[in-house]
C-alpha cells in the first residue's frame, strides 16, 4: 500500500493511526499542502480528484477521504476493527467521529484559514479567534459524548477497552488544537483519552513529528 500524506494534516494523521493499529506496512508519499502540491494537475487526475490528502493506494484501488479509507481498511483488514460491528456501538463511534470530522475540522482546515486571511483579509488575531471559537464549540460536544461513553462503556479509550475510529479522530483534533494554542482544560475526559493514546505505540508512530516530511 501507498499513503499520500502530509505530516500536519489531521485527516492524514487519522489514517496513519488506523494503519499503525492494524500493523499494516505502507509507503509514505508526502504531499505538501502548504505549497499546493495537493492541487497539482497530475495528482488530482491520477490520485485524488478531491485535491486533498490523504489518499490510499491499495493494489489497483485508490481512495481519498479519511473516514472512507478507515472503513475500507476495516473491510479488507478487519482486525482490529475500528468501526464496531455491534449496531449501537457502531452508531456511537460514528456519532463522535462525525462530530469531529464534519463539524470541527471543515471550518478550521488550512484552505478555510487561508481564505479567511487572504480573501476576507482577517487579521492573524481574528483568524486565530475563529479557530478557537469553533474548537471550543465542537469540543464541548465531544466532551459531553465522551462523558456519556465513559458511563456506558468505561475504559481508557473513547469507547471502552480498545481504540476505535473515534480515537483516530480525537487524537489529531486535540493535537492541532494544542498547536494552535486553544484552551483545552474544560475537556478533562477528552484529554484523558489523548494522554492514554500518547503512550500507545501505534499512536506514537503516527505522530506528525515522526513522519519523513516533518517540518516544524
C-alpha positions in Angstrom: 0.0 0.0 0.0 0.9 3.6 -0.5 -0.3 6.6 1.5 -0.2 10.1 0.2 0.0 12.2 3.3 1.1 15.5 4.9 2.7 15.3 8.3 0.5 18.0 9.8 -2.8 17.1 8.2 -5.2 15.8 10.8 -7.0 13.7 8.2 -3.8 12.0 7.2 -3.0 11.6 10.9 -6.2 9.6 11.3 -5.3 7.2 8.6 -1.7 6.8 9.8 -3.1 5.8 13.3 -5.5 3.3 11.7 -2.7 1.7 9.6 -0.5 1.5 12.7 -3.2 0.0 14.8 -3.7 -2.7 12.2 0.0 -3.3 11.8 -0.1 -2.6 8.0 3.0 -1.6 6.2 2.9 1.1 3.5 5.0 3.5 1.5 4.7 7.1 2.7 4.4 9.6 -0.2 4.5 13.2 1.0 2.2 15.8 -0.5 2.9 19.3 0.8 -0.4 21.1 1.1 1.3 24.3 2.3 2.8 24.7 -1.1 -0.2 23.5 -3.0 1.1 20.1 -4.2 -2.4 18.6 -3.5 -3.7 20.8 -6.3 -1.2 19.7 -8.9 -2.9 18.6 -12.0 -1.3 15.2 -12.2 -2.0 14.4 -8.5 -5.7 15.4 -9.0 -6.0 13.4 -12.2 -4.1 10.3 -11.2 -4.5 10.1 -7.4 -7.2 12.1 -5.7 -9.9 14.0 -7.6 -10.9 15.9 -4.4 -7.5 17.6 -4.4 -6.7 16.7 -0.8 -4.9 14.4 1.4 -4.9 11.6 2.4 -5.2 9.2 -0.4 -4.6 5.4 -0.1 -3.5 3.2 -2.9 -4.2 -0.5 -2.2 -3.3 -2.5 -5.3 -5.3 -1.2 -8.2 -7.7 0.7 -5.9 -7.2 4.3 -4.9 -9.3 6.1 -2.3 -9.4 9.5 -0.7 -11.3 10.8 2.4 -10.0 9.6 5.8 -13.3 8.0 7.1 -13.8 6.2 3.9 -10.3 4.9 4.0 -10.7 3.6 7.5 -13.9 1.9 6.6 -12.1 0.3 3.6 -9.3 -0.9 5.9 -11.8 -2.4 8.2 -13.4 -4.3 5.3 -10.0 -5.5 4.0 -8.1 -6.0 7.2 -10.8 -6.5 9.9 -8.5 -7.0 12.9 -8.6 -5.0 15.0 -11.9 -3.5 14.0 -12.1 0.3 14.3 -15.7 0.7 13.3 -17.5 -1.8 15.6 -19.9 -4.3 14.1 -22.4 -4.0 17.0 -25.1 -1.6 15.7 -25.4 0.5 18.8 -21.7 0.8 19.5 -21.1 1.5 15.8 -23.6 4.3 15.8 -22.0 5.8 18.9 -18.5 5.6 17.4 -19.6 7.2 14.2 -21.6 9.9 16.1 -18.4 11.1 17.8 -16.2 10.7 14.8 -18.6 12.7 12.6 -18.8 15.5 15.2 -15.0 15.9 14.8 -14.7 15.2 11.1 -17.8 17.0 9.9 -18.4 19.8 12.5 -15.0 20.9 13.8 -12.4 20.1 11.1 -14.1 21.5 8.0 -14.3 25.1 9.3 -10.7 25.1 10.6 -8.7 23.3 7.9 -5.9 25.0 6.0 -7.9 26.1 2.9 -10.5 27.8 5.1 -8.0 29.6 7.3 -6.1 30.8 4.2 -9.3 32.0 2.6 -10.2 34.0 5.8 -6.7 35.5 5.8 -6.1 36.1 2.1 -9.6 36.8 0.7 -11.6 38.0 3.6 -8.4 39.7 4.9 -9.0 38.9 8.6 -6.0 39.7 10.8 -4.0 36.8 12.3 -5.7 37.6 15.6 -9.2 37.3 14.0 -8.3 34.1 12.2 -7.0 32.6 15.5 -10.1 33.7 17.3 -12.2 32.0 14.6 -10.2 28.8 15.0 -10.5 28.8 18.8 -14.2 29.6 18.7 -15.1 26.5 16.6 -12.7 24.2 18.5 -14.4 25.3 21.8 -17.9 24.9 20.3 -17.1 21.4 18.9 -15.0 20.1 21.8 -17.8 20.9 24.2 -20.0 18.4 22.3 -17.2 15.9 22.1 -16.7 16.1 25.8 -20.3 15.5 26.6 -20.4 12.5 24.3 -17.2 11.1 26.0 -18.6 11.6 29.5 -21.7 9.6 28.4 -19.5 7.0 26.8 -17.4 6.6 30.0 -20.6 5.9 31.9 -21.8 3.4 29.4 -18.5 1.7 28.4 -15.8 2.6 30.9 -12.2 2.0 29.8 -9.4 4.4 28.9 -10.4 4.9 25.2 -13.3 6.8 23.8 -15.5 3.6 23.9 -14.1 1.1 26.3 -11.0 -1.1 26.3 -10.0 -0.8 22.7 -9.3 2.1 20.3 -11.8 2.8 17.6 -12.3 5.3 14.8 -13.3 7.8 17.4 -9.8 7.8 18.9 -8.3 8.0 15.5 -10.3 11.3 15.0 -10.0 12.7 18.5 -6.2 12.5 18.9 -5.3 14.5 15.8 -8.0 17.1 16.6 -6.6 17.7 20.1 -3.0 17.8 18.7 -4.0 20.5 16.3 -5.9 22.4 18.9 -2.9 22.3 21.2 -0.6 23.5 18.4 -3.0 26.5 17.8 -3.0 27.5 21.5 -6.5 26.5 22.3 -7.6 26.2 25.9 -8.5 22.5 26.4 -8.7 22.5 30.2 -12.5 22.2 30.2 -12.3 18.9 28.4 -11.0 16.5 31.0 -12.3 13.3 29.6 -11.0 14.2 26.1 -7.6 15.0 27.5 -7.5 11.7 29.5 -8.1 9.7 26.3 -5.5 11.8 24.5 -2.9 11.2 27.1 -3.6 7.5 27.2 -3.2 7.3 23.4 0.1 9.2 23.7 1.6 6.1 25.3 0.3 3.6 22.7 3.0 2.6 20.1 0.6 2.9 17.2 -0.4 6.4 18.1 3.2 7.4 18.7 4.2 6.0 15.3 1.6 8.1 13.6 2.6 11.4 15.2 3.4 14.3 12.9 6.9 14.8 14.2 7.7 11.2 13.3 6.9 11.5 9.6 9.5 11.8 6.9 8.2 15.1 5.7 8.1 16.7 9.2 8.9 20.4 9.3 8.4 22.4 12.5 
